[in-house]
């Protein structure tokens, strides 16, 4: 595996991005790995490595770069600061960030930026859908894992942009999740049907918000491994070949 950090210049500053991809058989399809609210950390880089080992050029950016050089809730314990940083991000900001990530991939011979997948967790659930809508000619698959704010009363709610999505969508939803209650997921489901969006919404019984992360108390090993299986299948169907 080859991995390194790059500093991407955006209209709002410098966004440090972790890049990892196989040594051989490139160029590889691109996967944009969008971080959750606690911030960039080794756990997310390890998850990026796991995806890359299956044959993908994975990019994981520090999305809080407009405010801080780095942030990791599990090191600082500063939940109030996390809420501030999370509140300072918008769907439009992250779409702009993903555009910069794609532009970098276009210039790297190890990447095939014509085939892109996105995956987001918790906070970045809506980001992955909005990126799929904004870059719909390139994004062939988008996954939201216990994602929040997927269907809300706002102009930039992802469920209102599904008609722009051309790729396949996958939602992994925790059974017990106050951040993503069943009524929100049902609203998103109806919007998918109305827009004719290809994809699947899957409920994970016995799980809580954050079940995919091995270093969280809510970790559910069986469910987490299932989400990996679904991710690999989603990307294999839409990015490989």
C-alpha angles and dihedrals in degrees: 000000000000120000137169144146124254129191107223119201113226131174087262102045142286118329115199109216131189113220124192130169142151121282093229144037096036157185088081128196113261125247119191107209108200116202128236125239099274089068140238114327141148092274090064092045089053090051089050089052091052090055093044092053088065090062108279138125100231125197123190116182132197095239096188091067092117089069108020139018090229141352133186117174092199090061099040101032087210102141093167090058090049090054090050093050093045091049090052093063124083132190089248092053093053092045087056089049092052089051089058090048091052091049089055091049090051089061096048116086090208091065133072101205093182089076113052135168127188130204129183136178129210105318092024096052091098092041093060092052094046091049089052089053095046096046097033097148091059107028106084098171137021129188129194115193114198085333123183134214094024093141116023138140097268136106091244097048109140094227089064092055100051093106087070094054114098099173132075119277128209125189122191109195129191116230092226110040124136089184092059107026123189093255091059092049091047090053090051091047091054090049090052090053093047092049094044090236115172115233151077139265113207127188118214109214119223095014136123133208108292097028093140096064115089093202096055128088089237092060113137109189098200093047093044092053089048090055089052090051091051093047093051092047092048094051093041091055095047109026107033126081 
